[in-house]
Amino acid sequence: MYAIIESGSKQYRVEQGDEIDVELLHEEDGAKVSFESILMLNDGTKIQIGAPTVAGCTVMGEVLGEVKGPKVISYKYKRRKNCRRKKGHRQRYARVKITEISAGGTA
């Protein structure tokens, strides 16, 4: 069974036991979170596609902690002017472990 959820205006394909990095949720480590915006649900026999979301379905997860993404480098320069600017950035994410996918009474 897998589902496609939306969190932080991004979409993720999740199964039970997966660990995903989503936008910061501002929750404590070990806190339970639920994703209500389920776009698609596949239980192995049939596929439910939401319009825009599947009614009655939830995906439960547990916040494992905060992680940093890869470093992104921004480099600007103007040729022959000795003008260079280098900036770096690392985005922070919340790592979430998916604990349960419920299909609204049909799980």
Legacy VTK file of the C-alpha trace (Angstrom):
# vtk DataFile Version 3.0
C-alpha trace
ASCII
DATASET POLYDATA
POINTS 107 float
0.000 0.000 0.000
1.304 3.445 -0.887
-0.015 6.980 -1.000
0.906 10.275 -2.574
0.741 13.077 -0.024
1.216 16.818 -0.214
3.223 18.691 2.414
4.700 22.151 2.047
3.360 22.402 -1.548
5.494 19.380 -2.532
4.301 15.859 -3.292
5.787 12.666 -1.842
5.164 8.973 -2.594
5.178 7.192 0.761
4.809 3.656 2.083
4.672 2.462 5.651
8.156 2.569 7.177
9.545 5.201 4.775
11.594 8.123 6.036
11.057 11.367 4.117
12.429 14.892 4.442
9.665 17.522 4.355
9.627 21.271 4.931
10.031 22.203 8.594
6.937 21.307 10.620
7.971 23.083 13.876
7.178 19.980 15.945
9.234 18.390 18.725
11.285 15.249 18.090
9.095 12.173 18.557
5.852 14.079 17.964
3.074 12.436 15.944
1.972 14.242 12.790
-0.845 13.494 10.381
-0.995 14.393 6.717
-4.584 15.083 5.649
-3.876 16.066 2.045
-3.806 12.640 0.334
-3.802 12.995 -3.448
-3.795 9.303 -4.361
-4.068 5.999 -2.516
-3.181 2.545 -3.832
-4.049 -0.385 -1.549
-2.804 -3.099 -3.910
-6.161 -3.918 -5.465
-7.651 -0.555 -6.372
-6.485 2.996 -6.830
-8.330 5.971 -5.364
-7.594 9.327 -6.942
-8.742 12.440 -5.124
-10.544 15.406 -6.551
-8.522 17.219 -5.167
-7.981 14.910 -2.142
-9.137 11.423 -1.146
-11.819 11.775 1.521
-11.378 9.995 4.857
-7.755 8.964 4.326
-4.875 9.970 6.568
-1.182 9.234 6.738
0.371 9.222 10.203
4.046 9.867 10.842
6.559 10.480 13.608
9.061 13.349 13.565
12.573 11.923 13.899
14.432 15.224 13.964
15.753 18.102 11.945
18.285 17.571 9.140
20.088 19.789 6.675
19.969 19.361 2.921
22.896 19.609 0.517
24.812 22.857 0.250
23.787 25.105 -2.637
26.399 27.566 -3.904
25.490 30.848 -5.601
28.375 32.524 -7.406
28.093 35.836 -9.220
30.820 37.687 -11.005
31.385 40.433 -13.543
34.175 39.794 -15.964
37.174 42.107 -16.053
35.829 44.119 -13.081
37.301 42.115 -10.150
33.782 41.753 -8.751
32.957 38.334 -7.294
30.318 37.235 -4.787
29.940 33.737 -3.378
27.113 32.668 -1.078
26.161 29.272 0.287
22.926 27.955 1.744
21.744 24.729 3.398
18.002 24.221 3.715
16.682 22.677 6.934
14.164 19.844 6.729
12.147 17.737 9.160
12.759 13.999 8.837
9.482 12.071 9.241
8.999 8.297 9.494
5.663 7.097 8.087
4.003 4.858 10.666
0.501 4.250 9.296
-1.588 4.701 6.160
-5.308 4.486 6.844
-7.806 4.329 3.997
-10.846 5.608 5.859
-12.383 2.362 7.137
-11.141 0.196 4.257
-7.658 -0.342 5.697
LINES 1 108
107 0 1 2 3 4 5 6 7 8 9 10 11 12 13 14 15 16 17 18 19 20 21 22 23 24 25 26 27 28 29 30 31 32 33 34 35 36 37 38 39 40 41 42 43 44 45 46 47 48 49 50 51 52 53 54 55 56 57 58 59 60 61 62 63 64 65 66 67 68 69 70 71 72 73 74 75 76 77 78 79 80 81 82 83 84 85 86 87 88 89 90 91 92 93 94 95 96 97 98 99 100 101 102 103 104 105 106
